[in-house]
Amino acid sequence: MYYLGIDLGGTNIAAAAVDEEGVILGRSSIPTPRDGAAPAQVAATMAQAVVQAVEHAGLELSNAASIGIGSPGTIDPVSGVVRFWSNLNFQDVPLSELVRKNIPMDLPIYLENDANAAALGEYASGAGKGSVSMVAITLGTGIGGGAVFNGKLYTGFNYAGMEVGHFVIEKGGRLCTCGRKGCFETYCSATALIRRTKEIMEQSPDSLLWQMADGDLNKVNGRIPFDAAQQGDAAAKAVVDEFIEYLGNGVASLVNVLQPEVFCIGGGISNQGENLLGPVRQILNREDYARNSINRTRLVRAELGNDAGIIGAALLPKFR
């Protein structure tokens, strides 16, 4: 017996066959239909990706236990409906039902928000494996988040919980896409880091940041300020120090509210490893309310990368 997982993205639809331990046995990836594609067309492509993944794994679809789907947007996992996802203009789309119509087997289908699925993947077979509780955040275009307590995903009574990118970390601060000001993700997402780096570059024409970006603001990415700071560039160091201070404060606030056994940070910025986690851990050591406790939250880097979502989606039935 094995499990099937689908990671629905705005660019690609990835599918995988996954064993009980979260090991990927075979995978596939197909571009996501766009340009006004109907939900039924997207669902048919998702089913196609599943069939390809099974073939690549050398397995039989009849031996699959279930299909799990990780989708962006606001999700109702009970009814299997995507309530809203702006990227593909999904509104009240019965995605589980649409996928089921394209699968030649009557398999149970589970639907979950993609950030929750990624957190579950890390909990089941990544950085949080073996822990009782884990909170995971992903520093990307925004900040995604998920939590697992006592082996169960926490999603709130309305399935909209753990939107960690949208608690305010700076009252009256930067305007967020959600309409609030000063949200966590306006300071600590990869998008925020890149925006802030560009602002500092425009104020610092002699900064090494310009050289690393080939003199082009459009080439700035989340790695450049860290690389320049390590070479002693003052402007870059100011960007990185500010970013880490906000991130550390946000992590400490979440830890103080939830006190998970493991706190996991993913996304491309987490590739900085201890250059990022070390200073954040120092802030946590200073600001964690339980800093004098024998039992402390462990701050770690995510381990599964882009596979977290697809593994978590596949293993959804084991943690419901």
N, C-alpha and C positions, 0 to 999 in steps of 0.2 A: 504494500500500500504506500502511496505517496500523495503529495498535495500539489495543487497547481496554484500559482500566484500570477496576478497581472498588475503591472504598474502602469497606470494610464497617465501619460504625460502630454503636454501641449505639443511636443515635437515628435516623440516616439511612443509606441506602445510596446512595453517589454513584458514577456511572459517567461515563466520558468516552472519546471518540475522540481520539487523540493522534497527531501526525505524528512523523517521524523526529527532529525537533529538540526534541520535547517541547512543542510548541504545541497547545493544546486546540482541536479543531475543532468539537466539539459535546459537550454534557453533559446529564445528567439527575440527579434526586435523588428517591428514594422513601423514605418512612418505613420503618424496619426493623420487621418483624413482631415483636411481643413477646407478653407474657401467655401464656407457655408454648408459643410457636410452635415447631413441629418444624423441625429443620435443613433438611429438604426444602422447607418453605415459605419459609424465608429464602433458600435457593438459587434458588428459582423467582422470587422478587422481585429477586434480583441479576441474573438473566437478563433479566427485564423491563426493568430499568434500563439494561442494555447495549443492548437493542433500541431503547429510546427515545433513547439518546445517539446511536446511528447515524442514526436518523431526523432528529434535530435537526441533525446535521452534514450532512445531505443526501447521505449515502454509502450504499453497498451493503455488507451484512454479508459478502458473498462476497469482498470485497476486503480484509478485515481479515487481518492476519498472525497475531494471537494475542490471548489475553485474559490479563491479569495481575490478580491479586487481592491486595490488602493487607488483612490481617485482624489484629485484636488477638489476644493470647494466645500460647501456645506452639505453634509451627508446625513441621511436618515438610515442607519444600518438595519433597523428593524424591518422597514418596508423595502429596503434596497433601492432607495430613490436618491438621486443627486438633486438636492433642493435648488442649488445655484452654483454655477461655475462660469465665471465671466469669459475665460479663455476660449471656450467653444460655444458660448451662449447657451449653456445647459440651464434649464429651469424646470424643476419637477420632472426630471427624466427618470423613468423606471429602469435604471441601467441593469440591475440584476436580471430582470425579466427579459430585457432585450438580448442580453448575452445568452441566456438560457435557450432562447429560440434558435440560436445558431450552433448549439452544442449537440452532437448526436447522442449524448448520454444524459440521463436525468440526474445530474449531480447537484448537491447542495451548493448554493452560491452565497458568499458572504461579501458585504461591501463595507468599506471603512475609509475614512479620510486618509490621504496618503501620508501625512505627517504622523498620525497615530500608527499607521502600518509600519513606518520606518522605526518608530520607537519600539514597537513590539518586536521587530526584527533584531534590533540591538539587544533587547532584553532576553530573547529566546536563544540567540546563538552568537551574540557579539559582545560588546563591552559590558553588558549587564547580566551576562549568563551566570546563573547560580545565585543571583541576588534576590532579596525579597521584594524590593521596591526600586524603581529607577525613574528618573526624569531625564528626557533627552531633548535637546534643542539643536536645530540645524541653522547655521548662519549662511543664508543664501540671499536670493533676491529680497526676501523678507526674513522673518525668523519663524520657523515652524517649531512646534513643540508637541510632546506626547508624554504620557505618564502611565506606568504600570504599577499597581499596588496589589500585593498578595496574589500575583499571577493573573490579574484582570486589568484590562485597559480602563483608564478613567476618562470618560468623555463628557461628564456632566449630564444632568437629567434631560437636556434637550440636544445632546450629542455635539454641542458647540464649545465644550470645555477645552482647557489647555491652549487657548489662543495667546500664548506667552508673548508674542510680538506686540501685543496691544495693551500691556499695562504701562502706565506712565512712569517714566524714570526721570523726566525733567519737566516740571510743571510749566506750562506755557511755552514749551520748547518747539522743536521743528514740527511742521505740519505733516501728519501721516496720511497715507492713502485712505485710512479708515475714517478720517475726519477729525480725529483727536489730535492734540498737540503733545509732543514730547514722548511718544511711544518708544518702547524698548528697541523696536526694529528701525526706527529713524536714527538711532545712534550706533547700533551694533550689528546690523545686517551687512552683508558684503556690499550691497548697494550704498549703504550709508558710509562705509569706509572709503569706497571709491569717490563718492561725492565730496567727502571731507578732504581727501587727498588732493583733489582738483582745486578746491578752495584754497588750500595752503600753498599749492604750487603757484597759483596766480598771485599770491602775496610774497612769494619767495623765488624770484626769477633765477637766482644762482643755485638753487637747490639741486642736489644730485638726482632728485626725483625726475627732473626734466630729461636728464641724460638717459635714465632707465626707461623712460617712456618714449624715447626717440623724438623728444620735443613735441609730442602729440598728446594732448589731453585725452583723446579718444582711445589711446592705447593703455591708459591706466587700468590696472587690475588690483585685486586685493593682496597680491604678493609683493608688489613693488614697494609700498611703504615699509614693510618689514625688512626687505632686503636692503633698502637705503639706510634704514635706522641702524642695522647691524654694521654698516660701513661708516657710521658716525655722523650721518647727515642730521643736522639739528631740526630742520623742518619735518623730516620724516619721523624723527623721534617724537616730536610734539604730536603728530597724528596718531602714532602707535600708542603713546602713553595715554592720550585722551580716550582712544578706543578701548584700551584695556581697563581703564578706570571705570568707564560706563559698564563694560561687560562684567567686570568683577562685582560691581554694585548690583547689577541685575541678577546675576547668579546667586549672590548672597541673599537677596530678597526672596527669590524662589526657594532657596534652601531653608530659609527661616520659616516660610509658610508650610512647606511640604516635608522637609527633613527626610529625603529619600536615602536609601543606602548608597545608591550610585547616581551621580549626575554626569551625564554624557554630552559632550559637545561635538557636533559633526558639521559638515559643510566644508567647502574648499579652504576656508581660513583655518580650520582645525589642522590642516597639513603643516602649520607652523609648529605643531607639537609643543614641546616644553617652552619654546619662546613665547607661546601664548598662554599655555596652561600654568606655567610656573608663576608668573606675576598674578594671574587670576586666583590661583590657589593662595597666594600671600594675602590678597584682599579677603578671600573667604576665611582664612585663618584669623583675620582681624575682625570681621564683621558677622561671622556666623554666631547666632545666639547660643548655639550649643558647642562653642569652641573649647569649653573646658570639660566637655563630656568625654567619657572613654570611647563611646561610639560616635564616630564622625562620618559625615557624608564623604564618599570618595569621588573626587573630580577626575574624570578620565576622558580620553579622546575616543570618538566613535571608531569602530573597527571595520564595519562592513561596507563603507562607502555607498556607492549607488545601488548595491545589492540589498541594503537594509529594507527598503520599501517592498521589494518583490518577495523577499523571504518572510517578512512580517505579514504581508497579504496572504501568502500561502498558508501560514500557520494560524490564521485567525480562528479557525474552529477549535483549536486547542486551548485558546485563552479567552473564550467567551463565557 
